[in-house]
Every structure is written in structure tokens, then in C-alpha cells.
Amino acid sequence: MDLINRISSERSQFSKSERKVAELILHEPEQAIHRSIASLAALADVSEPTVNRFCRRLGCKGYPDFKLQLAQSLAQGTPYVNRDIEESDNVDQITQKIFDSTLNALNIARQSLDSRPITAAVETMVAARKIAFFGFGASASVAHDAQNKFARFDTPSVFSDDLLVQRMWAINSEPGDVLVCISHTGRTKALCEIAAIAYENKATVIGITAAHSPLSDSCHFTVSTNVPEDTDQYMPMASRIAQLVLIDAIIAGYTLQRGPEFREKLARVKEGLKGSRYSKQTTTKQ
């Protein structure tokens, strides 16, 4: 396991101060390589001895050795593809590595998950007048999946990855409306601007994004996956899967909170869709 994955998987074992250092490094691993121990300690709001203690806990001799190992972790893999994939890998190796890295990322996300913002998100969406799911790029597919599931429900919902449509919705949003913004980095400028408009209009903004990111500043609740995937350098993979799992958790929570009568509505929807599929019984061509 490389250094970044170790920091993520062992986060729960750190002290409160060491966890601040871990979260800062996982949020900005590339910048950490170029920071002095004094600047890193100041940004994490801890002492320099805490940073050294954090480094030694990970098996490093000190902060310089930690930065070297961190740089080596970031240099692994194939740029613009995946940090766990080497150019010499064959298809079988690639497949196994993608499954392994995704399972590891999901486990990291589960261990570091804070259920409180998920609970708040579910309660807010149950009471919502209408809901919008917005995202760009890889996160747009997650937002679309969320709206696809909500299309089965009786709360009006929309999806868009069009900036102008998003802006119009945000401008017209009101108290009681809910905007779900999805972004792994939380640094997409256009989405941050949309969230800020809705926030100013007193709509409730939920972010499925990185904690302490520009997007989270305009969110009432931030649900973070904490997946250590640098999508500035690599193709979004495990982070997108973790987002989808979080959406499924929110959907399940929403459904249960709506109660038995609501599930009866879902049963009618399922029944109404049966005619769109062939039966499970297979036929053999003569």
C-alpha cells in the first residue's frame, strides 16, 4: 500500500491533531510536497512536533523523508489514466487492479464517513418542495443517476449539466428547494457559483464533495467520500463509484423516511414498468 492509501486507511488511528495533518495532505497532496514543515503545521493548525510525530507514525524518518515518499506515491501509475496502473500491465492485471483499488477506496470512504450530514440531507430532501441534481464531467453522470432514481418519487426533481439551465434554476430557487451539487474536488468554479446563488436565495444546498473545499463553503451540508483520487492528474474512477454509493444510501434513507404508504406508491410504479421488459423466462430459438 502506497503512502497516500496508508494515510487514508489509518486515519482513524491518528490523534485529533495528527488527523488534521492527514486531512490537509489528502486534500492537497501535490502542494504538501513543496511546503516546509512550518507552513504545513500552520495550515493544519498544529505544532511542528505533531507533524514530525505524524511522519514517524507512518514509518518515515522525518518530514523530509515523508515528502520524498509522498512524491514517490504521486509519481506511481500512468499519468491521466490511474495511479495503480502501469504501462506494462496487461488487461487481466488492469482489471484486477481497478477492482482492488475501487474496493480499497470504498473501504476508506466507509471508515471515514460521517453519517450526520447524510441524515441531515435525507431529512431535508424528505421535506423538499423540489430537488435539483447538478454536476459537470464525471460527476454529471452521478447527478443524472440520482435524478433517475428520484424520477420514481413524487417530489419534483431535475438534472442538468448545462450551465445556463443550472443558473436559471438557482436564480429561481426559493426556501424549501434543495440543490444537490456533486463534485469530487469541490473546485469547479461554475458549480461553486451556482451553489452560491442558490444559497443566497435561501434554498438548501447539499454538497457531495470534498470537505473544506470552495464548493463546501456554499453548502449547508457536505457529504464527503474522502477518496484519495487525484482527478487533476488521473481519470475519475473510484471517486465516482463512491459518489454513486452515497447517492444510493441517501435514496434508501429517503424511501424509508417516507413510510409504508410511500413504498406502496413505489410498488405501483414498479408494476407500471413491467410491460417495458421481456419476462425472465427465456425462449429457445427453434
N, C-alpha and C positions, 0 to 999 in steps of 0.2 A: 504494500500500500504506500503510495507516494505521500509527501508531506501534507499537501492540501487535504487529501482524503482523511489522513490521520487527524488533522486538526478538527475536521467536521465530525468524524465518528467519535472522538474522545472529548468533545466539547462539554458533555455533562459531567466529566470528571474534573474539570478545571475549577479553581476557586472563582468567586464572583469577579474579582479583578482580572484574573487570567482570561476569563470568558470575554471580557471587554476587548482584550488584545486579540483573541481568536476571531471575534466578530468583525473587527476592523480589518484584519488581514484577509478574511474570507470575502469581505465586501470589495476590497481593493487590493488584490494580491500583487498586481504589477507595480502599483505605487509603493508598496511596502519594501520592495527590493531596493528602492532608491532613497528611502528615508533613513535618517540617523536614529539611533535608539532614543535620543531626547525628543525628536519630533514625533515618533511613533507613540511614546509614552504620553506626551502632551495631548495628542489627538484621541487616545484611548482613555484619557483622564486617569492614568495610573502612574506609579513611580517607575523609574528605570530598573530598580531591583526586581520589580514584578515582571517586567519584560524579560529580563535575564532568567528568572525562575521559570517563566513560560517556555523559553527556548530550551532550557535544560530538561524540563519535563518531557519534551519531545525527542530527547536524545541528542540534542545539539550541544556543542562545546560552549557556545555563547551566541551572542547576536550576529556577529559576522558569519559564523558557520551556519546559523539559521537562514540568513539571507542567501547564502550560497545554495543550500539545499532547496530553498523555495524557488530560486531561479531555475534549478535543475528540474523541479517538478513542472514548472510552467513551460519548459523547453521540450517536454516529452510529447510524443504523438506526432500527428501530421497537421500542420497549420491549416486552418479553415475547414478541417474535417472533424477530428475528435482527438482529445488528449490521450486516449487509451489505445488509439490505433496507430500502428507503424506502417510505413510504406511497403515493407516487405511482407506484411500479413496477407494470408490467403483468405478466401471468402469464409471458410469454416472458422478460422481464427477471428476474423472481423465479427462474425455473427455471435460467437461466444463472448467476445469482449464487450460488445454492445449490450447483450443481455446482462452480463456481470456488472458492468458499470451502471446500468439503469437500476438494477436491483439494489446495488450499493447506495445509489443516490436516493432511492425511495426509503431505504432504511435510515439514512441520515436525516432525511426530511421528517420521518415519523418520530425519531428520537428527539428532535429539536422542536417539534411542533408545539405551539401554544394554542390550546383549544378555546381560550376565551374570545379572541376575535372571530373565530368560526361560529361560536354560539351567538355572538352579537350580530354577525352577518345574517345568520338564519332568522333570528327574531325580527330583524329589520326588514328582510325580504318577505316574511310572512305578512307583515303589516303594510307592505308597499302598495302604492297606487298603480305604479307601473315601473318596469325594470329595464335597464339597457345594459348590454354587454359589449364593451369596446376593447379593441386591441389592434395592433399592427403586426405585420410579418408573421412569424411563427405563433405569436400569442393570439393573432386574429383567429386562427383555426380553433384554438381553445375557447375563445369567446363565442365562436359560432356553434361549437359543440354544446356550450352551456345554454344558449338560446334555443337550440334544437330540442333539448330536454324540457326547457320551460314552455315550449310550444304546446306541450301536453296539459299544461296547467291553465287555470282560469285567470291568472294575473297577466295582464298585457305585457309583452316583452318584445324587445327589438335587439337586433345585432347589426353592427356596421363596422367596416374597416375603411369607410370613406370619411376623410377629414371634414368635409363640408357638412355631411349629414350628421356627424358627431357634434360638430359645433352648433348646428341648429337645434339639436336635441338638448344640448347643455344650456343654451340660451333660453329655451322654453321650459326648462325644468323648474319644479316647484317643490316646496316641502311635501314630503310623502313619496316623492320619486326616489328611486335608487339607481345609482350608476355603479356598475362593476367594471373597474379598469384592470386589465391583465397585461403585465409586463414583467419579464424576468429581471431585467436590470433596474427598472424604475427610472430610467434616464431618457426615455423617448420624449423629446421636447413637446411634440404635438399632443401626445396623450396627457402630459402634465398640464398643458394649457387647458385642455378640455375638462380635466378633473377640477382645476381651479375655478372655472366658470360655473360648473355645477355646484361646487362647494359654496361659492359666493351666493348662489340662488337658494341656499338652504336645502338643497337635495342632499341625501345621504350618499356619500362616496365610499365605496369599498374597494380596496386595492389588493389584488393577488399579485404581490410584487415584493421586492427586496425591502427589508426594514431599513429605516433611516435613509431612504432614497429620496430624490426630488419629488417623485410621484407620491410617496407616503406622506409628504408634508401637506398634501391636499386631500388626504383620506381620513375619514372618521374612524375606520377600522382597517388595519393592514394584516392580511393573512400571508405569512412568508413561508416559502418552502425551504429556504436556506440550502438549496442545492449548489454545490461548488462547481458551477459550469461557466466558464468564461465565454460568453456568446459574442464578445468583441473579437475573439480570436478563433473560436470554433463554431461549428454549426449547432444550432439549438437541438438538443436531443433529450437527455434525461430531464432537463428543467421543464420541458413541455409535458412530459409524462407526469411529472409531479403536480403540475398545474391541473391536469385533467383529473387526477385522483382527488385533489382538493375540491374541484367542482363537484365530483360525484358525492363527496362527503356532505357538502352543502346541500345538494339536491336531496339526499336521503334525509338529512335533518329537517329540511323544509317540508318534505312529504309527511313525515311523522308528526310534526307540529301541527299540521293542518287537520289531523284527526281522521277517524274512520270514515266519516261521510265523504271527505275529500278523496279517500282511496277508492270509494265506490265510483266516483267520477272517473278516476283513472282506469278502473275496470271497464267502464263503458267506452272510454277512448280505445283501449286495447281491443275490445270487441269490434269496434267500428273499423279498425285497421286490418282485421283478419282477412278481409276479402282482397287485400292488396298482395297477398303472398300465396304461393303454392302450398299445399298441405305437406306435412312432414313425411307422409307416405311416399316412398319413391316408386317410380314406374320403370319397367324394363322395356326398352325398345324391342319390338318383335322383328 
